[in-house]
Structure formats: structure tokens, C-alpha cells
Amino acid sequence: MSMVTKQEISTALFACWRLARRDASAMRFFDTSLPGVWRSFFAAAIAYPPFLLLKLLGHPATGEPVDPFRFFAIHSIAYVVGWTLFPLAMVLLTEVLDREDRLFRFLVAFNWSNVLQVALLTTVAVLAAGSVLPDPLGPLAMLAATIAVLWYEWYIATVSLHVDGSQAAVVVIADVILGIAIAGIATAMV
């Protein structure tokens, strides 16, 4: 398997941007071969630093000291688990939806789209933490960004899997449930 190139990264992120603008034809820019699927997991490395910043900004200030190594180790492990578990769940879910032949299309688009998703959420969190978006604007902006991310995932599912809106909602709900479970366990361990 070849390494991901700068050209592939920029092309994939451009396609993600076009998908965010409701351009279904952007799917043609993704490499949906098996090597392309494997290389799309490089998006996890790109999204990792902003993910950690997002976790740090979202950590409740309880007054109790938190071991930084433990904090980052647990959230890093949870990050890897999330990037592993959801694609495995999608193998089963595409079987249930009778869309096994479209799994690679979905995974490539979904993986690369995570870079845009975490960038949006982290940007809003930084603005809220820096008092650029004071209360109640900060929490409202974070809610709006979260809704936008969920809609974006839903759109990617409809386009890449060629499913109807309710089937795409099942995909998003599966991602949300897994994400909440993993984050909940990680937070409890911290």
C-alpha cells in the first residue's frame, strides 16, 4: 500500500468542502479503492491535534487536579477506538441496509470529512473559550456547529450509500451513540 500524498489529501479535503456545499458530484474526487480506504484513515492523524484541543477545552473545571498524561492517554486511546469501532459497525450496518457495495465510498468520504468536522467544532470551541463568543452565544454557536456536523454526516451517508433520509439517519445515530459511549467511558476514566 502506498503512502498518502499531499495531492490526495488536498483533493479529498476539496471534495469534502464540496460535499458540505451539497455537491454530490464531489464523490468522484475520492479514491474509493481498498488502498484509498486505508489511506483515508490518515485523516485521523490530521484531525488528532484539534481533537485533543477540543477535549481540553470541553473538560469541566471541577477544581480537582487532572494528571495531563492520563488525560491525553485516555482520550487518545478513545480516539483510536472511535476511529476503529465505527468503521467496523458500518460493515454490519451496510449489510443491514443492503449497501455493502458502497461501504468503501462511505468510509473514504466519512473519514476525510472528519477533518472538516473537527476543524469547525474546534474553531467554535476556541472562540467560545476565548470570550469572542460570550454566553449565551458560545453554547448556541456550539449547538449550531454540532447540528451542522450531524447534517453533514447525514448528507454524506445519503450521497455515498445512496440511501434515503431515514436510512442515513440510522447511520448518524449509530455514530452518535458510539461516540457518546466512548466519550463517556473516557471522561469517567479521566
ZAMARGU-4260 file (C-alpha; in steps of 0.2 Angstrom, whole numbers, plus 5000, padded with zeros to 4 digits):
<rodrens>
0) 5000/5000/5000 | 5007/5017/4995 | 5008/5032/5007 | 4995/5046/5006 | 5001/5061/4996
5) 4999/5079/4998 | 4989/5079/4982 | 4977/5065/4988 | 4975/5075/5005 | 4971/5091/4996
10) 4959/5083/4983 | 4950/5074/4997 | 4948/5089/5008 | 4942/5099/4992 | 4929/5085/4989
15) 4923/5086/5007 | 4921/5105/5006 | 4911/5102/4990 | 4900/5089/4999 | 4897/5102/5013
20) 4890/5113/5000 | 4878/5099/4994 | 4888/5095/4979 | 4885/5076/4977 | 4896/5076/4962
25) 4911/5078/4973 | 4911/5060/4977 | 4920/5057/4961 | 4936/5065/4968 | 4938/5052/4982
30) 4949/5036/4979 | 4937/5023/4984 | 4948/5008/4981 | 4954/4997/4995 | 4971/5006/4996
35) 4961/5023/4995 | 4951/5017/5010 | 4966/5013/5020 | 4974/5030/5016 | 4959/5039/5021
40) 4962/5034/5039 | 4977/5047/5038 | 4963/5059/5041 | 4964/5053/5059 | 4981/5060/5061
45) 4976/5077/5053 | 4961/5078/5065 | 4970/5072/5081 | 4978/5088/5087 | 4962/5098/5085
50) 4953/5084/5093 | 4964/5085/5108 | 4962/5103/5109 | 4943/5101/5108 | 4944/5088/5123
55) 4954/5100/5133 | 4943/5115/5130 | 4927/5104/5134 | 4935/5097/5150 | 4924/5103/5165
60) 4934/5114/5178 | 4929/5104/5193 | 4944/5111/5204 | 4951/5093/5205 | 4968/5091/5198
65) 4969/5081/5182 | 4985/5071/5178 | 4989/5078/5160 | 4997/5062/5155 | 4982/5052/5160
70) 4970/5064/5152 | 4979/5064/5135 | 4982/5045/5136 | 4964/5041/5139 | 4957/5052/5126
75) 4970/5047/5113 | 4965/5028/5116 | 4947/5033/5115 | 4951/5042/5099 | 4959/5027/5091
80) 4944/5016/5097 | 4932/5028/5089 | 4941/5028/5073 | 4941/5009/5073 | 4924/5004/5080
85) 4913/5015/5069 | 4920/5008/5053 | 4918/4990/5059 | 4900/4995/5064 | 4897/5001/5046
90) 4902/4984/5039 | 4887/4977/5048 | 4876/4992/5045 | 4879/4992/5026 | 4874/4974/5026
95) 4858/4978/5035 | 4855/4992/5023 | 4860/4981/5008 | 4873/4993/5003 | 4889/4983/5006
100) 4895/4988/4988 | 4895/5006/4994 | 4905/5004/5010 | 4921/5010/5003 | 4913/5026/4996
105) 4906/5030/5013 | 4921/5026/5023 | 4933/5037/5012 | 4921/5052/5012 | 4917/5050/5030
110) 4935/5048/5036 | 4941/5063/5026 | 4926/5073/5032 | 4931/5071/5050 | 4945/5084/5046
115) 4932/5097/5042 | 4920/5092/5056 | 4933/5093/5070 | 4940/5110/5062 | 4923/5118/5064
120) 4920/5111/5081 | 4937/5116/5087 | 4936/5134/5080 | 4919/5137/5088 | 4926/5130/5105
125) 4941/5141/5104 | 4930/5156/5100 | 4919/5152/5115 | 4933/5149/5127 | 4942/5165/5122
130) 4926/5175/5125 | 4925/5180/5107 | 4908/5172/5108 | 4902/5176/5126 | 4887/5167/5135
135) 4875/5163/5128 | 4882/5165/5110 | 4896/5152/5114 | 4885/5137/5118 | 4872/5142/5105
140) 4886/5143/5092 | 4892/5126/5098 | 4875/5119/5096 | 4873/5126/5079 | 4890/5118/5074
145) 4885/5101/5081 | 4869/5102/5071 | 4879/5106/5055 | 4891/5092/5058 | 4876/5080/5061
150) 4868/5086/5045 | 4884/5085/5035 | 4886/5066/5041 | 4868/5063/5036 | 4871/5071/5019
155) 4887/5060/5016 | 4878/5045/5021 | 4864/5048/5008 | 4876/5053/4994 | 4889/5039/4997
160) 4877/5025/5001 | 4863/5030/4990 | 4850/5028/5004 | 4835/5038/5009 | 4835/5051/5023
165) 4829/5039/5037 | 4842/5026/5032 | 4855/5039/5033 | 4849/5045/5050 | 4852/5027/5056
170) 4870/5029/5051 | 4871/5046/5060 | 4863/5039/5075 | 4875/5024/5076 | 4889/5036/5075
175) 4882/5047/5089 | 4878/5033/5100 | 4896/5025/5098 | 4904/5042/5101 | 4894/5046/5116
180) 4898/5029/5124 | 4916/5030/5120 | 4917/5048/5126 | 4908/5044/5142 | 4919/5030/5146
185) 4935/5041/5143 | 4928/5055/5153 | 4924/5044/5168 | 4941/5036/5167 | 4949/5054/5167
</rodrens>
